[in-house]
Amino acid sequence: MAAATASLPLVETPVLIVGSSMVGMTLSALLAKHGIPDCLTIEKHSSTAIHPRAALFHPRTMQIYRELGLYDAMKTESYKHYDEHAGLHAVETLAGRSLGTWMSDINEGLEDISPTSRLFLTQQMFEPLLREHASGHGARLRFSTELVDFSQDAEGVTAVIKDTESGVEERVRAKYMIACDGNRSFVRQKLGIPMQGHGLLSHSLTIYFRADLSRFVEGKYNGVIYINNAEVRGFFRLDKTGREGFLAVNTAGERGTEESRYPGKDITNERASKILRAAIGADVDFEITLLSPWSAVCDVAERFQDGRILLAGDAAHIVTPNGGFGGNTGIQDAHNLAWKLAFILQNKARPDLISTYEAERWPVAKKTIDQVFVRYIVRTAPELKTDDLEMEEEVPEPWLELGYQYHSQALTSTGLPDGAVTSDPATAKARPGTMAHHVLLYATDSKAGDGGNWEASDPNPIADLLGHGFVLLCGHKALAWIRAGRTLNSEYASERPVGCWPDLGVHRVTPAVANGQFYEKYQITPHGCVLVRPDGFVAWTEKGEEGASEGNERRTDEAAARLEAVMRKILCFSPQRPRGAEAGAAAVASSKL
């Protein structure tokens, strides 16, 4: 950066987040939850979203917002406008014949695999809720502020930001910078990180409008309505009154022609009206409120990290709207990243932990763009399918939403046996690298004592125990592991800040008959235990054998040593805990991170 910027006013922050849409604000809210509230998030636009944009939230994403305490507010807002049992339908036109249904009810069957449902809610409706939550928990959100320039060194990132209304510039010094600045990411381009994947599929168009379409959809179609006829291919997203919504147009005009792939190019109101009328299939009065051209792309960045700068959301991966995977994948990026940044900044993990973000999220993003490409071809542009087109088999939505698996230093996993990224969450077993499988659980806090409180009145989703730190779930006969968790908490607490150890939540599963599902899904015995990360992913499992989990002193010491070794590996610490002068030197080094 130019030397002249050295005289600019300096703002210091642990993390600079560039871009304040759903991904950026979610990251700021999650960092605040993990104890890093004073992060700076900048957004070049003057407000939150003013157009609907993303509309479908996946169950995994809703688990994240449940963790933040936003789930009920989101459901309340959603149900004002959309049907909770909406589906995915295909028709020739709204007034014409049905071509089939991909999903009759977006939430059918989810209750067995997730504590949360899918939800239709636009960014325009949701972002004000998220903004209020993030600001209320200490996040600094600055709108009408753009990133002008940046550089990095071994200690952090220096950026120049500008207030777009006053023109005033400032310097920002941060330990890390996260680029959530969209598909045309300035940060990604300046770093020279290329995109790879399926490239440009079409210059598409979204037509926002008002019309009374209730007679075509009432009691018949709801949710997403795909259109496929000779004139237009795309989809409607309407509110439950059928009077307001948008039409996303992927291709229009004669099938297979180059021109058909560019409906958004040089678009006029007259041309848009013709396309909208062809999609409705009847002579209906309507008012077009906005025309928004966009590029249909399925690509992923070659890498997600450059030193202390990381990419998330559309800056890291771009997909078409099919299935709603764009925003959801970005929000899950933020969830993966938040606890790792927080632990590093709080000296609870070594800086190497941040490299596991790319190791875990890049394969998921790649799988997602490939699967969205399949959905784009099958659902909206079948004319692009040729004999030589390389395309994966489509996997069911739950596999992508809840069944993906990580493999990195921050786990003890070896991956799925066949190297697959996804599996069926309804039948797969929990293992290191998978999300903690949804079960209703009777459990007690370890503070209840070895005897435990077996009078728990109601079971709770396992998710209620997760999301605030590492959690050790112990079988009801796993006394050595219960005591091992307490021992580590006690020993490291006496050494802090030298030890810099995260609090470990220790819970004992009660011997209730209903907990058999927990043992079966997690493949452990009542003598075993499961270690779950702050992001709700299984980090390690110990099956447990009778006798090995007895609570005598020797067994407890052995279990504590094993558990400590696992935790230190995950947090990228050296295998052995520093002692004495060595510990003091380690603490000084950590304070400079």
N, C-alpha and C positions, 0 to 999 in steps of 0.2 A: 504494500500500500504506500501511497505517497507520503513523504515525510511531513507534509503540511497538516496531515490529520492528527499529528501528535499533540497539537494545541487544542483540539476539540475537547469539550467536557467529557469526563470518563464516567461510565456506568459499569458497575461490577455485578456479576450474577453467576451463580453456579452453572446454569445451563441457559443458553440462548436458543429459543425455538423460533424458527423462521416459518411463518404461516400459521394462521389461527382459525382454520376451519375445524371440522370434527377431530381430525387426527392431532393437530397441534394443541387444541384446548383439552382434549382427553389426556394427552401426555402431561400437560401442566397440572391437571387435576390429580393424576396418578402420582406424580412426583410429590405434590403437596401431601397426599395421603401417606406416602412413604417417608415423610419428614423433611422434604426439600421444597418448601413453599415459595421461596423467593426467586423463582425462575422468571425470566423475562420472555414473553411471547409477543412477537410483532406480526402485524397483518397490514398489507398495503391497502386493502379496502377499508372503507370507513365504518363498516358494520358487519354483523353476521350475515349469513346468506339471505338474499332478498328474493330468490327463486327456489322452487321446490327441490330440484336436484335429487340426491339420493333418497330413496324411499323405503327400502327393505332392510331391517336390522336382523341379523342372524342370531340364533340362540347363544352362541359363544360370546358374541358382542354384548348381548343383553346380560349375560353372566357378569361381564366386566362392569356394566353400568349398575347392576344389582349390588355389586361390591362397593361402588361409589355412592349408593343410596339414591340413585336416580330412576330405578326400574318402575316404581309405582307411578311417579309423575309422568314418565314416558308412556306408560299404558293408558293413563287417564287422558292424555293429550291425543294419543293415537285413536282411541275408541270414539272420540268426538267426530272423527273424520272418516275412519276406515273400519271395515269389518274384520274382527279378529280371526274369523274363519275364512278369510279370502283365499283365493286359489290362483293358479296359473292356467289360463285357457288359451285356445287358438281358434280363430274364426276367419272366414274369408273377409267379411266386413262386420261391423257391429250389428247391422240390420240383416246380415246374411247368415249362411249356414255355419254350423260348428265344424271345426276340423279335429277337435279332440281336446283332451285335458292332460296337462303334465302333472298337475297337483291340484286336487279338488279342495283341499283344506291345508293351508301352509303349516298348521300346527298338529296335524294328525300324527299320532305316534310319538310325539316329542316328549310327552310326560314321563316316558320310561328311560330316557337318556339325557334329559336336561331339566334343571329346576326352573328354567326360563323358556319363554316361547319366542317364535319369530314375531316381528312387529312391523307394520307399515307406519312410517312416520317420516315426513320430509325434513331435510336439513333446515329449511326455513322455519319449521315449527320447533325443531329440537335444539338448534344451536343457542337460542336465547336461554334455555334451561341449563345447558352446559356452561355457558358464559357466566351465569349467575352463580352456579355451583363452584366453578374454578376460582372466580374472584373472591367468593365468600370464604374460601379456604386458603387465601394468601397468594394466589397466582397473580403475577403482574401481566395484564393484557393491554397491549397498546395498539390500537387501530390507527389507520391513516399513517402507518410507519413502514418504510421499506428498507430492505437491505441494499446498501450501495456497493460495498466492497468487504473483503475479509482476507485474513491470512492466518496461518497457524504456526505454532512452534511446539517444542516438546512439552511445554507447561499448559498450553491452552490455545484459545482462539481470540483474535482481535478483529472486531467488525466495525464498520461504519454504517450507521443507520440514519435515516432522514425522515423527518415529519413532512408528509406530502402536502400538508395544508400551509405550514409556515415556512418550509424549506430549511429549517434548522437541523443541523447535523450533530451527531454525538458519536463518541467511540464507546464500544462495549467490549469488556474483557470477560470471557467466560472460560470455564474449565472444558466444556464441551458445547458444540453447536449441532442442533438437529434440524435438518432440512425437511420441512413439511410443506414446501412451497409449490406443490402441484406438479402436473404432468409436464409443464414447461420449465421446470425447476432451474432457476438462475444458479443456485448452488451446484447442482449436478453438472450443469453445462460448464461452469467456471472450473470445476475440478477435472473436466475432461472425461467423465465417466460415460461410456457409450451404453446405448440400449440394445437389447437383443430379443428376438422372439418372432412374432408373426407379422410385425410391421403394420403399415396402414391398410385397413380393410375397406374403409369408405369415409367420405366426407359427409357426415350425417347431419341430422337436423332435429331439433326439438321444437314443436309448435305448442306454445301455451295458449289456452283458449277458455272461453266460457260458452256453454251451450246446455240445453236441456236434453240429455241423452238417457234420461231415467227409463224411458219405455223400452230401450234396447238392452238394458243391463239389469233392471230390477227383478230379483228372483231368478236370475239366469246366470249372469256373469258378475264376478267381482275380482278384486285384486289386480293382477296384470293380465291384459287381454292382447294376445299377439294377433297381428293382422298379416294375412298372406294372400294377396291377389295379384292380378296382372299389373296393377297400377302402383301398388305400394306394399312394402314389407317393413314392419316395425312393431311397436306395441303401444297400447293405451295404458295410462295409469290414471284412474278416475277416483274421486272421493265417493263415499257411499250414497250420496244424493244423485250421482250421475250428472252433475251440473258444472263441475269444475275439474280440470286436470290438464294433462298434456299428452301429446302423441310424439313418441320418439321414432323418427324415420331413419331406417338403415339404408334401404335402397328404394328408388322410385323410378317408374318408367319401364321401358321394355326390359325384361329379364335378360341378364347376361351381358348387356352392353356396358361399355366403359362409362357412358353417361349416367347409367342408373346408379352407379356407386357414388355420385356426387350431388345428392339432393340438396345439400346445404350450400353449394357453390353459387354465388351470385343470386341468392334466393330473393324473391319478391313476395309481397303479400298476395298477389294474384296467383302465383305458382303455389304458394303454401295453401291457399284456400282450395285449390284444385286437389292437392294431395290429401288434405283433411277430409274433403267431401268423398273422395274415393275410399278412404278408410272407414268412414261412417256408413257409406252405402245407401244413403237416403238424403233427401233434400231437407236439410235442417238449418235453421238460423244459428249462426255462431259469431262470436267476437274473438278475433285473434289478439292476444295481449302482448305477446313477445315471440320473436323468432330467434333461436339460439343455435347457430351452426357449431358443430364439434367434430372431432376426428375419432373414428372408431379404430382403436389400436389395442393390441394385446402384446405388450412388451415388458421386459424386466431389466433393471439396471445390471450391468456386468458385475458390479460389487456395491455393497451398501455402506462401506466404511472407507474413509480416507483419513488416517490419523485420528484426530479428535473430532472429526466431523462425520455425522452419520445421516443416511437418508431413510425416510419413512413415508408411508402413504403413497400418493401418486408420484412423488419424487422418486420413489424406488421401483414402482410397478404400475402399469397402466392397463386397464381392461375395459371392455365394452360394458354397458349396463346389464347385460344378460345375467340374471341370478343375483344381482346386487352385491357382487363380491368386491368391488373397488374400495368403498369406504370401510366395509367390514374388515378386509385384510389390513388396511392401514391402522384401524383402531387396535387390532391384535398386534401389529408392530409396536404400537405405543405401549401396550401392556407388557410385552416381552422386554422392552427397553427400560421402562420406568424403574423397576426394582433394581436392575443392574446398575443404572446410573446412581440411584440413591445409595446402594450399598457401597459403591466405589467412593462416592463423595463423603460418606460417613465412615470411611476406613473399615468397613465390614467385609470388604472383598478387595482383591488386588485389581489393578487396572486391566489385566489380561481378561477379566470376565467380560469386558465390553466386546471382545472379538467373537464371543459366542452368539451375539445378536445376529450377525450375518450368517454364521454357521447354521443357526436354527431357522431363521426367517427366509433366507434366500431359497432353499428347496421348496418351502411352502408356497412362496410367491411364484416360482417357476411352475409348480404343479397347478396353481390357480390360473395362471394365464393360459396354460394349455387346455384346461378344462373349460374356461370361459370361451376360448376360441371354438371348441366343439359346440357349445351352446349357441354361439353366434351363427355358425354355419347351419346347424340343424333347425334352429327356431326362427331365424330372421333372414338368412341369405342362402337357402339351399342351392341356388343357382351357381354358387361359387364352389360347390363340391364337385371335384373331378376325380378321375381314376387315379391320377398321380398325386393327389393331395394327401400329404402325411397328416394324420389326425388320430389322436388317442380315442379309445373307447370312453364314452361318457360314464362317469361314476355318479352314484346318487348324491344329492345335496348333503345329507348328514355326514357322509364320508369326508367331504371338504370342510364342512362347518365345525364338526366335532371330532373327526377321526384322524386328524393329521398328527404326525409324530416328529419330535425333535431328536437330533443326535449331536452332541457337542461335549466339550470339556465340563460343562455345567450339569452333567448328568452321569449316571453310571451305565448308560444304555449302549447296546451294540446295534440298534436299529431293528426294524422288522426283518424277519428271516429272509424274505425275498427282496429286500432293499426298497420296498414300496414306501411312499411317503404317507399314504392314507390307508385306512382300514374301516370296516363297518363298526361304528361305536356301539351298536346294539348287541353284537356278538363277540367283539374283541375283548381280550383281558387287559386290565391295567398293567402297565409295565413302565420302567423308566423311559421317559420321553413322551408318554401319552398324557393327555389331560386326566386329572383325577376323575374317575368314572362316577357318574351320578348314582348315589344310593341314599336311601333314608336310613339314618344311623342313630342308634342310641349310644351316646358316649358321654364321658365325664372328663372334666379338667383334671390333670394330675394332682392338683392341690387338694382334691377330695381324699387323698391318702391311698394307701395300698388296698384298703378294703373297697374303696370306691363308693359312690352313691348309686345304688342300683335301682333307685326309685324314679328315674327319669320318666316324666309323664308322657311325652310325645317324642317321636323320632324327628330329626331335622335333616334337611339335605346336607350332604357332606360339605357342600360349598359354604355353609354357614361357619364352618371351622377354618376356612381358608382365606387367603388374600391379604393377610396382614403381616406375614413373615413366614419363616419355615415352620412346618407343623410335622410332628411325629405322631402318627396314629398307631397305637399299640393294641395288640390283641388282649383279650381279658385275662390271659395267663402269662403275659409278657412282662413280668415284674422286673427282670434285669434291664430291659429296654426302657421301661418307665423311669427307673431309678437312674439309668445312664443319661437320659435327657435332662433330668433334674441336676445331676452331678455336673454336667457340662455348663448348664446355665449358672450354677453356683460358682464354679471355679473361674469362669471367664468374667463373671460379674465382679469378682474381687480384684481382677487384674485390669479392668477397663480404666482409662482408655487404651492401655497398652495392648490388651487382648483384642480389642475391637471385634467383638463377637456378636452376631445377631441373636436376639432373644429367640428361643426355640419353644414354640407352643407344644406341649405334650398332652395328648388326650388318650384315655383308655376306653376302648370299646367295651360296652357292657356285655354280659353273657346272654342277652335277650335273643330269643329264637330268630327274630327278624334280622339280626346281624349276620346270619348265615350268608346272605347275599353279598355282604362286604367281603367276607373271607373268600367266597367263590370268585367274585369279580377281580379281586386283587391278588389272588393266588397265594395267600399266606394262611398260616394256621393261627389258632389263638395264642401261640407262643411267639408269633412274628410281629413285624412292624413295617410301616410304610412312611417314607420321608417325602413330603410334598413341598415344592418351592413356593415362594410368594406369589407367583403367577398361576398357581393351581396345577402345575405339571408335576407328575411323579418323578422324583429325582433318584430314588433308590428303594428297593424292597428287600426285606429279610424274611424268608419264608418261615423260619423258626422251627425248631425241633424240641420235642419234650425233654426237659432237663436242662437244655442249653439256656432257657429263659428263666431259670430259678433266680430268686432275688437275693442270693447270698453275695457276700462282698466280692469274692473272686469273679463270679459271673458278672456282677455289675461293673467291675473294673474292665473286664474284657469287652463288654458291650460298649462302655464309654469310649474305650480306645478305638474300637471299630467305627462307632458313630462319628467320633471326632475326625478320623481319617477321611471318611466319606465327605463330611462337611468341608474340610479343608481343601479337598480336591475340587469340589463344586465351586468354591469361592476363590480358587486359583492361588491359595496360600501354599507355602512349602509344606511338605508332609508332616514335619514335626513342629510343635508349638515352640516359639522362641522363649528362652528363659533368661532371667537376670539381665546382664548388660546387653546381651543380644536382643532381648525384648525391648529394651529402651531404645536401641538404635533403630529397630523396626518401627517403633512408634513415631520417631522423628521423621523417618522416611515416608511413612504413611501420611503424616500431616502435610506434606508437600504435594500430595496428589491433586 
